[in-house]
Amino acid sequence: MLLKYTEDDIGRRIDVVVSEREGITRSAAARLIEEGFVTKRGGAIAKNYRLRAGDEIDIEFPEAAPSCVTAEEIPLDIIYEDDSIIVVNKPVGMVVHPAPGNYTGTLVNALLAHCRDSLSGIGGEQRPGIIHRIDKDTGGLLVVAKNDEAHLFLSEQIKMHRIERIYHAIATGNLKEDRGTINLPIGRHPVDRKRMAVIKDTTGGGVKARSAVTHYEVIERFGAFTYLRLRLETGRTHQIRVHLSSLGHPLVGDLVYGGGKTAFEKKHSRLLSGQCLYAKELHFLHPKTGEQLHFEGELPDNFTALLDLLRKTYQYGY
């Protein structure tokens, strides 16, 4: 599989580029390179090799060896917890569950240490208690089941679209409408299998797509950027990122579905750590009591700093 990279990656270390483009840790990328799974036209390269224009870099991922997920004492930002559920505020950069390249340091590793034996086993060894997930480079609220009864109840609520998941985001460009609904099916990209894409023709071509619906409303406009509130009706992989990109308004900081960094993003890259997307609100029925629960997280500091900067720039025109 060829490594996909942009002009901005030219001159950067190959281990850094592989880490960012493939969504794995830098140490995992370095191991792949050292073990010969990353090559340049069939030849080995060093992890400190700097990418050149025209380089064809091949990546091969080894098959994952079966392993037991270990508990790790990792601090958690716990919003709420009882005998049935735990609501956590996942930080940007943390993977939800173990996968190739990320077997440690995940939310599941942390939950196993915190909850001990009180996580639902329905998700299997790799995903105990996990009802839904958030991308590595997206922060925000997640509800996790602590027993099988809660897991089944919440999974059914997800299936029936009764768990309300609300995100805040900063998109590039000025969306035309103040509110709207994006109803476009999403499936694996027909060429790049690590990406998702809007699949408008679902009748052939062998590309499977599932319905995907995102509702949005504008919170604030900044001319070249728009601050949005988005509600997921469905929960497809990368749904918000793919939907906004399909409208021509990719998320600020999105290196996968964006159209390249704007001059503003390049100038203020210190405020960007992944795409500007945060899972801010969760609303659902408690699996045991039936009580309607509402949780809301605080936007990350870099997100609010970027909003303040946009307000200042928009107000004074510089």
C-alpha positions as CSV (number, residue, x, y, z in Angstrom):
1,M,0.0,0.0,0.0
2,L,1.4,3.4,-1.0
3,L,1.8,6.1,1.7
4,K,-0.5,9.1,0.9
5,Y,1.2,12.4,1.7
6,T,1.0,16.1,0.7
7,E,3.5,18.8,-0.3
8,D,3.6,19.9,3.4
9,D,5.2,16.5,4.3
10,I,8.2,17.0,2.0
11,G,11.4,17.3,4.0
12,R,9.8,15.8,7.2
13,R,11.0,12.6,8.9
14,I,9.4,9.4,7.5
15,D,8.5,8.1,11.0
16,V,6.6,11.3,11.7
17,V,4.8,11.3,8.4
18,V,3.8,7.6,8.7
19,S,2.7,8.2,12.3
20,E,0.4,11.0,11.3
21,R,-0.9,9.6,8.0
22,E,-1.6,6.1,9.3
23,G,-3.0,7.2,12.7
24,I,-0.4,5.2,14.8
25,T,2.0,6.3,17.5
26,R,5.5,7.5,16.4
27,S,7.1,4.6,18.2
28,A,4.9,2.2,16.3
29,A,5.8,3.8,13.0
30,A,9.5,3.6,13.9
31,R,9.1,-0.2,14.7
32,L,7.4,-0.7,11.3
33,I,10.3,1.0,9.6
34,E,13.0,-0.8,11.5
35,E,11.4,-4.2,10.9
36,G,11.2,-3.6,7.1
37,F,7.5,-3.0,6.7
38,V,8.1,0.5,5.3
39,T,10.2,0.6,2.1
40,K,11.1,3.0,-0.7
41,R,10.6,1.2,-4.0
42,G,11.4,-2.1,-2.3
43,G,14.4,-0.9,-0.4
44,A,14.9,-0.4,3.3
45,I,15.0,3.2,4.7
46,A,16.0,4.6,8.1
47,K,13.4,6.1,10.4
48,N,15.1,9.5,10.2
49,Y,14.9,9.5,6.4
50,R,13.4,12.8,5.2
51,L,10.7,12.5,2.6
52,R,11.5,13.8,-0.9
53,A,9.1,14.9,-3.7
54,G,8.2,11.9,-5.9
55,D,9.1,9.3,-3.3
56,E,7.0,6.1,-3.5
57,I,6.8,4.7,0.0
58,D,5.2,1.3,0.5
59,I,3.7,0.3,3.9
60,E,2.8,-3.3,4.9
61,F,1.1,-3.9,8.2
62,P,1.9,-7.2,9.8
63,E,-0.9,-9.4,11.0
64,A,-1.9,-8.6,14.6
65,A,-0.7,-11.2,17.0
66,P,-3.3,-12.3,19.6
67,S,-2.8,-10.7,22.9
68,C,-4.5,-10.0,26.2
69,V,-5.4,-6.4,26.8
70,T,-3.6,-5.2,30.0
71,A,-4.9,-2.8,32.5
72,E,-2.8,0.4,32.7
73,E,-3.0,3.1,35.4
74,I,-3.8,6.0,33.0
75,P,-5.6,9.1,34.5
76,L,-9.2,9.4,33.3
77,D,-11.4,12.5,33.2
78,I,-14.6,11.0,34.7
79,I,-17.7,13.0,34.2
80,Y,-20.1,10.5,35.9
81,E,-20.0,6.9,37.2
82,D,-22.3,4.5,38.9
83,D,-22.8,0.7,39.0
84,S,-24.1,0.6,35.4
85,I,-22.2,3.2,33.4
86,I,-19.2,5.4,33.3
87,V,-19.0,8.7,31.2
88,V,-15.5,9.8,30.4
89,N,-14.1,12.8,28.6
90,K,-11.6,11.3,26.2
91,P,-8.6,13.5,25.4
92,V,-7.3,14.2,21.9
93,G,-4.6,11.7,20.9
94,M,-6.0,8.8,22.9
95,V,-7.3,5.7,20.9
96,V,-10.5,4.2,22.2
97,H,-9.6,0.5,22.0
98,P,-6.5,-1.6,21.1
99,A,-5.8,-2.1,17.4
100,P,-2.7,-2.7,15.3
101,G,-0.1,-0.1,16.2
102,N,-2.0,0.9,19.4
103,Y,-2.1,-2.0,21.8
104,T,-1.3,0.2,24.9
105,G,-2.3,3.6,26.1
106,T,-5.9,3.3,24.9
107,L,-9.1,4.2,26.8
108,V,-9.8,0.5,27.2
109,N,-6.4,0.0,28.9
110,A,-7.3,2.8,31.3
111,L,-10.8,1.6,31.9
112,L,-9.6,-1.9,32.8
113,A,-7.4,-0.5,35.5
114,H,-10.1,1.8,36.8
115,C,-13.1,-0.5,36.7
116,R,-11.3,-3.8,37.3
117,D,-13.8,-6.6,36.6
118,S,-16.8,-4.4,36.2
119,L,-16.9,-3.8,32.4
120,S,-19.4,-5.4,30.1
121,G,-17.8,-8.3,28.2
122,I,-20.1,-8.0,25.2
123,G,-17.6,-6.0,23.2
124,G,-15.1,-8.8,23.4
125,E,-11.5,-8.7,24.7
126,Q,-10.5,-5.7,22.6
127,R,-13.6,-3.6,23.3
128,P,-15.1,-4.4,26.7
129,G,-17.9,-2.0,27.6
130,I,-17.5,0.1,24.5
131,I,-20.8,1.3,23.0
132,H,-19.5,3.9,20.6
133,R,-16.2,5.4,19.7
134,I,-14.5,8.7,18.9
135,D,-11.5,9.2,16.5
136,K,-8.1,9.3,18.0
137,D,-7.7,13.0,17.1
138,T,-11.1,14.0,18.4
139,G,-11.8,14.6,22.1
140,G,-15.1,14.4,24.0
141,L,-17.7,12.4,25.9
142,L,-18.2,8.7,25.7
143,V,-20.5,6.4,27.7
144,V,-19.2,3.0,28.6
145,A,-21.2,0.0,29.9
146,K,-20.1,-1.6,33.2
147,N,-22.3,-4.7,32.8
148,D,-24.0,-6.7,30.0
149,E,-27.5,-5.5,30.8
150,A,-26.4,-1.8,30.4
151,H,-24.5,-2.7,27.2
152,L,-27.5,-4.3,25.6
153,F,-29.8,-1.4,26.6
154,L,-27.5,1.3,25.3
155,S,-26.6,-0.5,22.1
156,E,-30.3,-0.7,21.4
157,Q,-30.7,3.0,22.1
158,I,-27.9,3.7,19.6
159,K,-29.5,1.5,17.0
160,M,-32.9,3.3,17.5
161,H,-31.1,6.7,17.3
162,R,-32.2,7.6,20.9
163,I,-28.8,8.5,22.2
164,E,-28.2,12.1,21.3
165,R,-24.6,12.8,20.5
166,I,-23.8,16.5,19.8
167,Y,-20.4,17.8,18.6
168,H,-18.9,21.2,18.2
169,A,-16.7,21.9,15.3
170,I,-14.9,24.7,13.3
171,A,-15.2,24.2,9.6
172,T,-13.4,26.0,6.8
173,G,-15.4,28.4,4.6
174,N,-18.8,30.0,5.2
175,L,-21.7,27.5,5.1
176,K,-24.6,29.0,3.1
177,E,-27.4,27.9,5.4
178,D,-27.8,28.6,9.1
179,R,-29.0,25.0,9.6
180,G,-29.5,21.9,7.6
181,T,-29.2,18.1,7.3
182,I,-26.6,16.2,5.4
183,N,-28.0,12.9,4.2
184,L,-25.4,11.1,2.2
185,P,-24.4,7.4,2.5
186,I,-20.8,6.6,3.6
187,G,-18.6,3.7,2.8
188,R,-15.0,2.7,2.4
189,H,-13.1,4.8,-0.1
190,P,-12.9,2.7,-3.3
191,V,-9.2,3.3,-3.7
192,D,-7.8,4.3,-0.2
193,R,-9.2,1.7,2.2
194,K,-8.1,3.6,5.2
195,R,-10.4,6.5,4.4
196,M,-14.2,6.8,4.2
197,A,-16.1,8.5,1.5
198,V,-19.5,9.6,0.4
199,I,-20.8,6.9,-2.0
200,K,-23.6,8.5,-4.0
201,D,-24.0,5.4,-6.3
202,T,-24.7,2.4,-4.1
203,T,-26.1,0.3,-6.9
204,G,-22.9,-1.2,-8.2
205,G,-19.1,-1.1,-8.3
206,G,-18.8,-3.4,-5.3
207,V,-18.6,-0.5,-2.8
208,K,-20.8,-1.0,0.2
209,A,-22.3,2.1,1.8
210,R,-24.6,2.7,4.7
211,S,-27.0,5.6,5.3
212,A,-25.5,8.5,7.2
213,V,-27.3,11.5,8.5
214,T,-25.8,14.6,10.2
215,H,-27.8,17.6,11.4
216,Y,-26.0,20.9,11.8
217,E,-26.6,24.5,12.8
218,V,-24.3,27.5,12.7
219,I,-23.3,28.9,16.1
220,E,-21.0,31.7,14.9
221,R,-19.6,32.9,11.5
222,F,-16.0,34.2,11.0
223,G,-16.0,34.8,7.2
224,A,-13.5,32.2,6.2
225,F,-14.5,29.8,9.0
226,T,-17.8,28.6,10.6
227,Y,-18.4,27.4,14.2
228,L,-20.9,24.6,14.2
229,R,-23.1,22.5,16.4
230,L,-23.7,19.0,14.9
231,R,-26.0,16.2,15.9
232,L,-25.4,12.7,14.8
233,E,-28.5,10.7,13.7
234,T,-26.2,7.8,12.7
235,G,-22.7,7.0,13.7
236,R,-20.6,6.0,10.8
237,T,-16.8,6.1,10.9
238,H,-15.5,9.6,10.3
239,Q,-19.1,10.7,9.6
240,I,-18.9,14.4,10.4
241,R,-15.5,14.8,8.8
242,V,-16.6,13.1,5.6
243,H,-19.9,14.9,5.4
244,L,-18.5,18.4,5.9
245,S,-15.7,17.6,3.4
246,S,-18.3,16.5,0.9
247,L,-19.9,20.0,1.2
248,G,-16.6,21.7,0.5
249,H,-16.2,22.7,4.1
250,P,-13.7,20.3,5.8
251,L,-12.8,20.7,9.4
252,V,-10.0,23.0,10.4
253,G,-6.9,20.8,11.1
254,D,-8.2,17.7,9.3
255,L,-5.2,16.4,7.4
256,V,-7.1,13.4,5.9
257,Y,-10.3,14.9,4.5
258,G,-9.2,18.5,4.2
259,G,-8.0,20.3,1.1
260,G,-4.7,21.4,2.5
261,K,-3.9,23.9,5.3
262,T,-5.1,27.4,4.9
263,A,-2.7,30.3,5.5
264,F,-4.5,30.9,8.8
265,E,-4.0,27.3,9.9
266,K,-0.3,27.3,9.0
267,K,0.2,30.5,10.9
268,H,-1.6,29.2,14.0
269,S,-0.7,25.5,13.8
270,R,0.3,25.5,17.5
271,L,-3.4,25.7,18.4
272,L,-4.2,22.6,16.3
273,S,-3.9,19.1,17.5
274,G,-6.0,17.0,15.2
275,Q,-9.3,18.2,13.6
276,C,-11.3,20.9,15.4
277,L,-14.1,18.6,16.5
278,Y,-15.3,17.9,20.1
279,A,-18.0,15.5,21.3
280,K,-19.6,18.0,23.7
281,E,-22.9,16.6,24.7
282,L,-24.5,13.2,25.5
283,H,-28.2,12.7,26.2
284,F,-29.6,9.2,26.9
285,L,-31.8,7.1,29.2
286,H,-30.1,5.5,32.1
287,P,-30.1,1.7,31.4
288,K,-31.3,0.8,34.9
289,T,-33.4,3.7,36.2
290,G,-34.8,5.0,32.9
291,E,-33.9,8.5,34.0
292,Q,-33.1,11.0,31.2
293,L,-29.4,11.9,31.6
294,H,-27.7,15.0,30.2
295,F,-23.9,15.5,30.1
296,E,-21.9,18.3,28.7
297,G,-18.1,18.7,28.5
298,E,-15.9,21.8,28.4
299,L,-14.2,22.6,25.1
300,P,-10.5,21.9,25.1
301,D,-8.3,24.9,25.8
302,N,-6.8,25.0,22.3
303,F,-10.3,24.9,20.8
304,T,-11.5,27.9,22.9
305,A,-8.2,29.7,22.2
306,L,-8.8,29.2,18.4
307,L,-12.3,30.5,18.8
308,D,-11.1,33.6,20.7
309,L,-8.5,34.2,18.0
310,L,-11.1,33.9,15.2
311,R,-13.4,36.3,17.0
312,K,-10.6,38.8,17.3
313,T,-9.5,38.4,13.7
314,Y,-13.1,38.6,12.4
315,Q,-14.0,41.6,14.5
316,Y,-10.9,43.7,13.7
317,G,-10.2,42.3,10.2
318,Y,-6.7,41.1,10.5
